[in-house]
Amino acid sequence: MASDDDAVVLPGGHGPVVDLFQDRSLRRLLIEADRAGKIIGAVCHGPAALLSER
């Protein structure tokens, strides 16, 4: 749960760009973290995780 963490960091690379945007659990965690005002950081290809609409 996002309440257990201070921030969420999304890694870069080719694996994350293919996988992270499809991860429903990550999407829920990102929404929860955003609503809680947590820091969300993304490097390299990590911003692809922010594109999830599932």
C-alpha positions in Angstrom: 0.0 0.0 0.0 1.2 3.5 -0.7 0.5 4.5 2.9 3.5 2.3 3.9 5.9 4.3 1.7 7.2 7.9 1.4 7.5 7.8 -2.4 7.2 5.6 -5.5 10.1 5.3 -7.9 9.5 3.9 -11.4 12.7 2.4 -12.9 13.7 2.9 -16.5 14.7 0.4 -19.2 13.1 -1.7 -21.8 11.4 -4.2 -19.5 9.5 -1.5 -17.5 8.4 0.3 -20.7 6.7 -2.9 -21.8 5.4 -4.2 -18.5 4.6 -1.3 -16.1 1.9 0.4 -18.1 0.0 -3.0 -18.1 0.3 -3.6 -14.3 -3.1 -3.1 -12.7 -1.7 -3.3 -9.2 0.8 -0.6 -10.0 -1.9 1.6 -11.4 -3.9 1.3 -8.2 -0.8 2.0 -6.1 0.0 5.1 -8.2 -3.5 6.5 -7.8 -3.4 5.9 -4.1 0.0 7.5 -3.8 -1.1 10.5 -5.8 -4.2 11.0 -3.7 -2.1 10.8 -0.6 0.3 13.5 -1.9 3.2 11.1 -2.1 6.2 11.7 -4.4 6.2 9.7 -7.6 9.5 9.7 -9.5 10.2 8.1 -12.9 13.4 7.8 -14.7 14.2 6.9 -18.3 11.3 4.7 -19.6 9.6 4.7 -16.2 7.0 7.4 -17.1 5.3 4.7 -19.3 3.8 3.4 -16.1 1.8 6.7 -15.8 0.0 5.9 -19.1 -2.0 3.0 -17.7 -5.8 3.3 -18.2 -6.8 -0.2 -17.1 
